[in-house]
Structures are given as structure tokens and as C-alpha cells.
């Protein structure tokens, strides 16, 4: 005779059924993500699930991740210091290589100090939630990266969402928030799925009128915009008008991690309050050495920024000449092509992969429903001839009668 049913087994069964139904629904809508095996090679080539393709999905804009000097710097410190930092930066994880990188970042950015975070996401989450509090109002752009949005929510502040193409609504909200302890405008410098720039001159003007602070995430702008590659704040000449500048080491600089640069008081405050920095194991010392070398290379050869800009402009012109229109307003190496339907976008990306081009198929929830898109990332690894070949392939796939 069997005993009573185990209620735990019933709960597990219901959970698995719910999860399976959710995954099936995602698959039906073209929203299911699968895990792939990725193998990078030198240049712009990679292998995805055994297929060799040209990589147009990477954020390694300046092609520094495999630069011989960057690799050599990491190898030297790896042999000397081992793999991991072994503890948080506050305990015993901040080595001489962390200190050198922070000093180099502060010098490059023209600030008194800098502080490292284990990832760019951690930098955004920890910085916003440390500076913004329950008695504040925080104004967050609708198209901000998820880590900025989550930092705003975690702060407990009154959250107001605005659009950077409709600043009159932001102005009204700033006026209404006059009674708040502090007001903060939080924005990406480059919106990573749209490729357009935040209107920082206008945002700084509003902030100064309404006594608000501006927090800018330069993740996709560091090494990409500005005469010295310091980002959109430098591009617009606003380095001294932005309260908090956040950057990343994991995109154009080819390494890993995030950072904040600014006055010593700001950096000391974040060192004592940013939980994502305080309670995370520090970056590996070898990664710090690699990032430091990447910063040195960029400072030695700022023309890399102009070369990247020129290559992206040539690619956009090639697309338009073939009847393919990138998303209006996009600039720099992020070239989005909005297709609308998620399943259609996945199918187009698969056609391109079959032709040897790996392009990101971006779907909800990363972008709003009905705006699924191809996101093409240009880097200095891509030869001009390769870019023209991709433009030809895109035109052929998108203009195919089957589509």
C-alpha cells in the first residue's frame, strides 16, 4: 500500500509545468534564448556552435581584447599574482595593479580619483543606489540600460521615467519635484540598442536650472567618442558639468569591469557605501593590468577613435546606397536595423549566419515589443572590404522575395 503523497513533489511538478509553459510561449513568440558555445579567433572571426563566422555582435570596438600588448600585460601579472583577487577590494583584494589602474583612469579622465567595480553592471547598480535615496526623485530615461533602471528602483527614490526625445515632459517633472531632498537625472551616454547619443547639453541645462545632479553611464562611449576617447561628456565639452561619470573596461577597452571617476569626496563616499563594490570579490589583478595597458594604448593613439568613427560612417553610407536604412539618429559603431517582429528578426539573423556573418538579433524584453532589430557592431577588426560584403549580404537578405 502506498503512503501519503509527498506535497513537496507536487510543488516541484507545478513549478516545472509553469516553467515549461513559459519557455514554450517564449519559443512561439521568437523570444527564447539558447546557450551557444563561442570561440574567438584573431581578427574579426569567431566560431559559434562549430560554425566559423565573422563577428558583428561584439562590443570590442577598438579591437583591443586581443591586442598583443594587452595580452602580454595580463600574462605577466597572471604569473606573478595568480588568477583571482581572493577577496573584496575592502578586505585584501585591492592590489598594486588595482591602484595603478585607478590612478591611470583618474589621470586620463581628468579627475582627482577613480574607483573600480567588478562589472559595468555593478558600477551602475551600486553607484545609483548609493547616491540616490528614498527622499529623492530620480529621472530615468526610458531607454537606459537595465542596470541603471534597477539602480533607480533599488534606491527607493520616487521614480520618474522620461524620453530623451521628449524633454519637455522631463522639464515639467523636474518642476513638480521641487520639494524633494535631491533630484537626479540618470542617463546612458550612448543608448546601446538605439546607437543614439543622450542630449547631454540639454540635460545639463535642465539640471542646472532645477538644481539636479546628472549621472551618466559612458559604457558604450568610452573609447568611442571624444577627442581622447573619454566619451560623450568629452564629445560635448561637458566634463565639468556632469556630477557623476561611470565607465566600463569591458567594451572598447577590451577587458572587464566598471569604474567611476570624479572628486575625491565622491570616490571616498562610493568606497564606503556602494554595496556592489563593497561585497564583491575584486577584479583579478591580471585583468587590471590588461585594462591599464588598453588605456595606455588609447592615450598613445587617440586616432583610433576617429578611425572607428570613419569606418562606421562608411558602413552606414554603404547600407543606404543599397536601400537599407539604419535606425534614425544612430551614430558610431552601433548600427541597428529595426525589423519589428521578433521571429522575423531571428530568421534574418539566421540567414546572415548561414552566409558567415554573426549579427545580434535583439528582441523583447531588451527592446519594446514590435521593435525587434538587428544590432550590428562595427569594430576596428573589420576591414573596409568586409563591411562592404556585409552590406551586400544584408541588402540581399532583406530584399529577398521570401521576406
C-alpha positions as CSV (number, residue, x, y, z in Angstrom):
1,X,0.0,0.0,0.0
2,X,1.4,3.4,-0.9
3,X,1.8,6.1,1.7
4,X,0.5,9.7,1.5
5,X,1.6,11.8,-1.4
6,X,4.7,13.9,-0.8
7,X,3.4,17.6,-1.0
8,X,7.0,18.7,-2.0
9,X,6.8,16.6,-5.1
10,X,3.6,18.3,-6.1
11,X,5.0,21.7,-5.7
12,X,8.0,20.7,-7.8
13,X,5.8,19.3,-10.5
14,X,3.7,22.5,-10.7
15,X,6.9,24.6,-10.9
16,X,8.3,22.5,-13.7
17,X,4.9,22.7,-15.6
18,X,4.8,26.5,-15.2
19,X,8.4,26.9,-16.4
20,X,7.9,24.6,-19.4
21,X,4.8,26.6,-20.4
22,X,6.7,29.8,-20.1
23,X,9.5,28.6,-22.2
24,X,7.2,27.2,-24.8
25,X,5.4,30.5,-25.0
26,X,8.8,32.3,-25.5
27,X,9.7,29.9,-28.3
28,X,6.4,30.5,-30.0
29,X,7.0,34.3,-29.9
30,X,10.6,34.1,-31.1
31,X,11.9,35.2,-27.7
32,X,13.6,32.0,-26.5
33,X,17.3,32.4,-25.9
34,X,19.6,29.4,-26.1
35,X,23.1,29.0,-24.8
36,X,25.8,28.8,-27.5
37,X,29.4,28.0,-27.5
38,X,31.5,30.9,-28.7
39,X,35.2,30.7,-29.6
40,X,37.0,33.9,-30.6
41,X,39.9,33.9,-33.1
42,X,42.2,36.7,-34.2
43,X,40.8,39.4,-36.3
44,X,37.0,39.5,-36.8
45,X,36.4,35.8,-37.0
46,X,34.8,33.5,-34.3
47,X,33.2,30.2,-34.1
48,X,29.6,29.8,-32.9
49,X,28.4,26.3,-32.2
50,X,31.1,25.0,-34.5
51,X,30.4,27.4,-37.4
52,X,33.0,29.8,-38.4
53,X,31.6,33.3,-38.9
54,X,32.6,37.0,-38.9
55,X,31.7,38.6,-35.6
56,X,29.5,41.7,-35.8
57,X,27.9,41.2,-32.3
58,X,30.9,42.1,-30.1
59,X,31.4,45.3,-28.2
60,X,35.2,45.2,-28.6
61,X,35.0,48.4,-30.7
62,X,38.8,49.2,-30.8
63,X,39.9,45.6,-31.3
64,X,41.9,45.7,-28.0
65,X,40.8,42.5,-26.4
66,X,43.3,40.5,-28.4
67,X,46.0,43.2,-28.8
68,X,49.4,41.7,-28.1
69,X,50.4,44.3,-25.5
70,X,47.1,43.8,-23.6
71,X,47.5,40.0,-23.6
72,X,51.2,40.3,-22.6
73,X,50.3,42.6,-19.7
74,X,47.7,40.1,-18.4
75,X,50.1,37.2,-18.8
76,X,52.9,38.9,-16.8
77,X,50.6,39.7,-13.9
78,X,48.8,36.3,-14.0
79,X,52.2,34.6,-13.5
80,X,53.1,37.0,-10.6
81,X,49.7,37.3,-8.8
82,X,47.7,34.3,-9.7
83,X,44.2,34.1,-11.0
84,X,41.8,35.7,-8.6
85,X,41.9,38.7,-6.2
86,X,40.7,36.3,-3.5
87,X,38.7,38.9,-1.6
88,X,36.7,42.1,-1.9
89,X,38.7,45.3,-2.5
90,X,38.0,46.5,1.0
91,X,39.4,43.4,2.7
92,X,42.5,42.4,0.8
93,X,41.6,42.4,-2.8
94,X,42.9,45.8,-3.9
95,X,46.4,45.1,-5.2
96,X,49.0,47.5,-6.6
97,X,47.6,46.7,-10.1
98,X,44.1,47.9,-8.9
99,X,45.7,51.1,-7.5
100,X,47.7,51.7,-10.7
101,X,44.6,51.3,-12.9
102,X,42.5,53.6,-10.7
103,X,45.2,56.2,-10.9
104,X,45.6,55.9,-14.6
105,X,41.8,56.2,-15.1
106,X,41.6,59.3,-12.9
107,X,44.5,60.9,-14.8
108,X,43.0,60.0,-18.2
109,X,39.6,61.3,-17.2
110,X,41.0,64.5,-15.7
111,X,39.6,63.8,-12.2
112,X,41.0,63.5,-8.7
113,X,40.3,59.8,-8.2
114,X,38.5,56.7,-9.6
115,X,37.1,53.5,-8.1
116,X,36.8,50.1,-9.7
117,X,33.8,47.8,-9.8
118,X,33.8,44.1,-10.8
119,X,31.5,44.8,-13.8
120,X,29.9,47.7,-15.5
121,X,26.5,46.5,-14.3
122,X,27.8,46.6,-10.7
123,X,29.1,50.1,-11.2
124,X,25.7,51.3,-12.3
125,X,23.7,49.4,-9.8
126,X,26.0,50.3,-6.9
127,X,26.6,54.0,-7.8
128,X,23.0,54.9,-8.4
129,X,21.6,53.1,-5.3
130,X,24.4,54.6,-3.1
131,X,23.8,58.2,-4.2
132,X,20.1,58.3,-4.6
133,X,17.8,57.8,-1.6
134,X,14.1,57.5,-0.6
135,X,13.7,61.2,-0.1
136,X,14.9,62.0,-3.6
137,X,13.3,62.0,-7.1
138,X,15.2,60.2,-9.8
139,X,14.5,60.8,-13.5
140,X,15.5,57.7,-15.6
141,X,15.5,57.6,-19.4
142,X,13.1,55.0,-20.8
143,X,15.9,53.5,-22.9
144,X,18.5,53.3,-20.2
145,X,20.4,50.1,-19.6
146,X,18.7,47.6,-17.3
147,X,21.4,48.2,-14.6
148,X,20.6,51.9,-14.4
149,X,16.9,51.2,-14.2
150,X,17.5,48.6,-11.5
151,X,19.7,51.0,-9.6
152,X,17.0,53.7,-9.7
153,X,14.4,51.2,-8.4
154,X,16.7,49.9,-5.7
155,X,17.4,53.4,-4.4
156,X,13.8,53.7,-3.1
157,X,13.5,57.2,-4.6
158,X,10.4,58.4,-6.4
159,X,11.0,57.2,-9.9
160,X,10.0,59.3,-13.0
161,X,10.6,57.9,-16.5
162,X,11.3,60.3,-19.4
163,X,12.3,60.0,-23.0
164,X,15.3,61.9,-24.3
165,X,13.5,62.8,-27.5
166,X,10.7,64.5,-25.4
167,X,12.5,66.7,-22.9
168,X,9.5,69.0,-22.3
169,X,8.0,66.2,-20.2
170,X,11.2,65.9,-18.2
171,X,11.2,69.7,-17.6
172,X,7.6,69.5,-16.2
173,X,8.5,66.7,-13.9
174,X,11.6,68.5,-12.6
175,X,9.5,71.5,-11.8
176,X,7.0,69.3,-9.9
177,X,9.8,67.7,-7.9
178,X,11.0,70.9,-6.2
179,X,10.1,69.6,-2.7
180,X,12.4,66.6,-3.0
181,X,15.6,66.4,-1.0
182,X,17.6,65.9,-4.2
183,X,16.8,65.4,-7.8
184,X,18.9,63.2,-10.1
185,X,18.8,62.8,-13.9
186,X,20.2,59.3,-14.8
187,X,21.1,58.5,-18.4
188,X,23.2,56.4,-20.7
189,X,25.7,58.4,-22.8
190,X,25.1,56.1,-25.8
191,X,21.9,54.1,-25.8
192,X,23.2,50.6,-26.6
193,X,20.2,49.3,-28.6
194,X,19.5,52.5,-30.5
195,X,23.0,53.8,-31.0
196,X,22.0,57.5,-30.5
197,X,23.5,59.9,-28.0
198,X,21.9,61.4,-24.9
199,X,21.2,65.1,-25.4
200,X,23.7,65.9,-22.6
201,X,23.9,69.7,-23.3
202,X,20.1,70.0,-22.8
203,X,20.1,67.6,-19.8
204,X,22.9,69.6,-18.1
205,X,21.0,72.8,-18.8
206,X,17.8,71.4,-17.2
207,X,19.8,70.1,-14.2
208,X,21.4,73.5,-13.6
209,X,18.0,75.2,-13.8
210,X,16.4,72.9,-11.4
211,X,19.3,72.1,-9.1
212,X,19.6,68.5,-10.1
213,X,22.6,66.2,-10.5
214,X,23.4,64.3,-13.7
215,X,24.7,60.7,-13.6
216,X,26.0,59.5,-17.0
217,X,26.9,55.9,-17.9
218,X,29.6,56.2,-20.6
219,X,29.7,52.4,-21.2
220,X,29.3,52.4,-25.0
221,X,31.0,55.8,-25.3
222,X,34.4,55.2,-23.5
223,X,37.0,54.8,-26.3
224,X,34.4,55.6,-28.9
225,X,33.5,59.3,-28.6
226,X,35.5,62.4,-27.6
227,X,38.9,63.6,-28.9
228,X,40.7,61.5,-26.3
229,X,38.1,58.7,-26.2
230,X,36.7,59.8,-22.9
231,X,33.1,59.6,-24.0
232,X,30.1,61.7,-24.9
233,X,30.8,64.1,-22.0
234,X,34.0,65.0,-23.6
235,X,32.4,65.0,-27.1
236,X,30.0,67.7,-25.9
237,X,32.6,69.5,-23.8
238,X,30.7,68.8,-20.6
239,X,33.3,67.0,-18.4
240,X,32.9,69.6,-15.6
241,X,29.1,69.9,-15.8
242,X,28.2,66.2,-15.1
243,X,28.1,65.2,-11.4
244,X,29.0,61.5,-11.8
245,X,30.6,59.7,-14.8
246,X,30.5,55.9,-14.9
247,X,32.6,54.0,-17.4
248,X,33.4,50.4,-18.4
249,X,36.5,48.5,-19.2
250,X,34.7,45.6,-20.9
251,X,33.8,47.2,-24.3
252,X,36.1,49.4,-26.3
253,X,38.9,48.8,-23.7
254,X,38.6,45.1,-24.3
255,X,39.0,43.9,-20.6
256,X,36.4,43.6,-17.8
257,X,35.0,45.8,-15.0
258,X,33.4,49.2,-14.4
259,X,34.6,52.4,-12.8
260,X,33.5,55.8,-11.5
261,X,35.8,58.8,-11.8
262,X,35.3,62.1,-10.0
263,X,36.2,64.3,-7.0
264,X,37.9,62.5,-4.1
265,X,34.9,63.0,-1.9
266,X,32.7,61.2,-4.4
267,X,35.1,58.3,-4.7
268,X,35.6,58.0,-0.9
269,X,31.8,58.0,-0.5
270,X,31.3,55.2,-3.0
271,X,34.2,53.3,-1.5
272,X,32.2,53.3,1.8
273,X,28.7,52.9,0.5
274,X,28.4,51.2,-2.9
275,X,27.3,47.7,-1.9
276,X,28.1,46.1,-5.3
277,X,31.7,47.1,-4.9
278,X,32.0,46.5,-1.1
279,X,30.6,43.0,-1.2
280,X,32.1,41.6,-4.4
281,X,35.4,40.0,-5.0
282,X,37.7,42.5,-6.7
283,X,38.7,42.3,-10.3
284,X,41.5,39.8,-11.0
285,X,44.9,41.6,-10.9
286,X,45.7,40.4,-14.4
287,X,42.5,42.0,-15.7
288,X,43.6,45.3,-14.1
289,X,46.9,45.0,-15.9
290,X,45.2,44.3,-19.2
291,X,42.8,47.3,-18.8
292,X,45.7,49.6,-17.8
293,X,47.6,48.6,-20.9
294,X,44.5,49.3,-23.0
295,X,44.1,52.7,-21.5
296,X,47.8,53.4,-22.3
297,X,47.4,52.3,-25.9
298,X,44.3,54.6,-26.3
299,X,46.1,57.5,-24.8
300,X,49.1,56.9,-27.1
301,X,46.9,56.6,-30.2
302,X,43.7,58.6,-29.8
303,X,43.3,58.5,-33.6
304,X,41.8,55.1,-33.1
305,X,38.6,56.9,-32.1
306,X,38.5,58.8,-35.4
307,X,39.3,55.6,-37.4
308,X,36.4,53.8,-35.8
309,X,34.0,56.7,-36.5
310,X,35.1,56.9,-40.1
311,X,34.6,53.1,-40.6
312,X,31.1,53.2,-39.1
313,X,30.1,56.2,-41.3
314,X,31.3,54.4,-44.4
315,X,29.3,51.3,-43.5
316,X,26.1,53.4,-42.9
317,X,26.6,55.1,-46.3
318,X,27.0,51.7,-47.9
319,X,23.8,50.4,-46.4
320,X,21.8,53.4,-47.5
321,X,23.2,53.1,-51.0
322,X,21.8,49.6,-51.1
323,X,18.4,50.6,-49.8
324,X,18.9,49.5,-46.2
325,X,18.1,52.2,-43.6
326,X,19.7,52.1,-40.2
327,X,17.8,53.4,-37.2
328,X,17.5,57.2,-37.5
329,X,19.7,59.0,-35.0
330,X,22.2,56.2,-34.5
331,X,25.8,57.2,-34.5
332,X,29.2,55.5,-34.1
333,X,29.7,51.7,-34.2
334,X,26.3,50.6,-33.1
335,X,24.2,50.2,-36.3
336,X,20.6,49.0,-35.5
337,X,18.2,47.9,-38.3
338,X,14.6,47.7,-36.9
339,X,12.6,44.9,-38.4
340,X,9.7,44.8,-35.9
341,X,8.7,41.1,-35.5
342,X,10.8,39.0,-33.2
343,X,10.6,35.8,-35.2
344,X,11.3,37.6,-38.4
345,X,14.4,39.2,-36.8
346,X,15.7,35.8,-35.7
347,X,15.1,34.4,-39.1
348,X,17.0,37.2,-40.8
349,X,19.9,36.8,-38.3
350,X,20.0,33.1,-39.1
351,X,20.2,33.8,-42.8
352,X,23.1,36.1,-42.2
353,X,24.8,33.5,-40.1
354,X,24.4,31.0,-42.9
355,X,26.3,33.4,-45.1
356,X,29.1,33.8,-42.5
357,X,28.0,36.9,-40.6
358,X,27.2,36.8,-36.9
359,X,24.8,39.7,-36.0
360,X,22.8,40.2,-32.8
361,X,19.0,39.6,-33.0
362,X,17.7,41.9,-30.3
363,X,14.2,41.2,-29.0
364,X,12.0,42.0,-26.1
365,X,12.4,42.5,-23.2
366,X,15.7,44.2,-24.3
367,X,13.7,46.4,-26.6
368,X,10.0,47.2,-26.7
369,X,7.6,44.8,-28.4
370,X,7.3,45.5,-32.1
371,X,10.8,47.0,-32.4
372,X,13.0,43.8,-32.7
373,X,16.1,44.6,-34.6
374,X,19.4,43.5,-35.9
375,X,22.2,45.2,-33.9
376,X,25.4,45.4,-35.9
377,X,28.6,46.3,-34.0
378,X,31.4,47.7,-36.1
379,X,35.0,47.4,-34.8
380,X,38.5,48.2,-36.0
381,X,38.9,44.4,-36.5
382,X,36.6,44.8,-39.6
383,X,38.3,45.6,-42.8
384,X,36.5,48.0,-45.1
385,X,36.1,45.3,-47.7
386,X,34.4,43.0,-45.1
387,X,32.0,45.8,-44.2
388,X,31.0,46.2,-47.9
389,X,30.5,42.5,-48.2
390,X,28.2,42.6,-45.1
391,X,26.3,45.5,-46.6
392,X,25.7,43.4,-49.8
393,X,24.6,40.4,-47.8
394,X,22.2,42.5,-45.7
395,X,20.6,44.0,-48.8
396,X,20.2,40.7,-50.5
397,X,18.6,39.0,-47.4
398,X,16.3,41.9,-46.6
399,X,15.2,42.4,-50.2
400,X,14.7,38.7,-50.9
401,X,11.1,38.0,-52.1
402,X,10.8,35.4,-49.4
403,X,10.9,38.2,-46.8
